Amino acid sequence: MVRNRRNPPSQNGRPLRRYRRRWKVERLFAWLFRFRRVVTRWETRLELFRGFVHLACLLMLLRHS
């Protein structure tokens, strides 16, 4: 089904901002999934897994800033 471009979806007459936020979240997960240890959770303890997620986020922050 092809979407009607003349009548874009809106939220109470305002353009949707949801897609901008969605793109940011999808980009975050794409960057996060480049870390093998985060994609496949081998750790049995939540604290270790959370630490690796924090480390991956820190590395992404340093790399992309």
C-alpha positions in Angstrom: 0.0 0.0 0.0 1.3 3.4 -1.0 1.0 6.2 1.6 -0.8 9.4 0.6 1.8 12.2 0.6 -0.6 15.0 0.3 -2.0 14.3 3.7 1.0 13.5 5.9 0.1 12.0 9.3 -0.1 14.5 12.1 -0.7 14.6 15.8 -3.5 17.0 16.5 -2.5 19.1 13.5 1.2 19.1 14.3 3.8 17.2 12.3 5.0 14.0 13.9 8.3 14.3 15.8 8.2 10.6 16.6 10.2 9.7 13.5 13.2 11.9 14.4 13.4 10.3 17.9 12.9 6.9 16.4 15.8 7.4 14.1 18.1 8.4 17.0 17.1 5.2 18.9 17.6 3.0 15.9 21.0 4.5 15.3 22.0 3.9 18.9 21.0 0.3 18.6 22.9 -0.1 15.3 26.1 1.4 17.0 25.5 -0.8 20.1 25.1 -4.0 18.0 28.7 -3.6 16.7 29.9 -4.7 20.1 29.9 -8.5 20.0 29.8 -8.9 23.7 26.7 -6.8 24.0 24.8 -8.4 21.2 25.3 -12.0 22.5 24.8 -11.9 26.3 27.3 -14.4 27.6 27.3 -13.0 31.1 25.0 -14.6 33.6 25.1 -11.7 36.1 23.2 -8.6 35.2 25.9 -6.3 36.7 28.5 -7.6 34.3 26.3 -7.2 31.3 25.3 -3.7 32.4 28.9 -2.8 32.8 29.7 -3.9 29.3 26.7 -1.9 27.9 28.0 1.2 29.8 31.5 0.6 28.4 30.1 0.2 24.9 28.2 3.5 25.3 31.3 5.2 26.6 33.3 4.0 23.6 30.6 5.2 21.2 30.5 8.6 22.9 34.2 9.0 22.6 34.2 7.8 19.0 31.3 9.9 17.7 32.0 13.2 19.5 
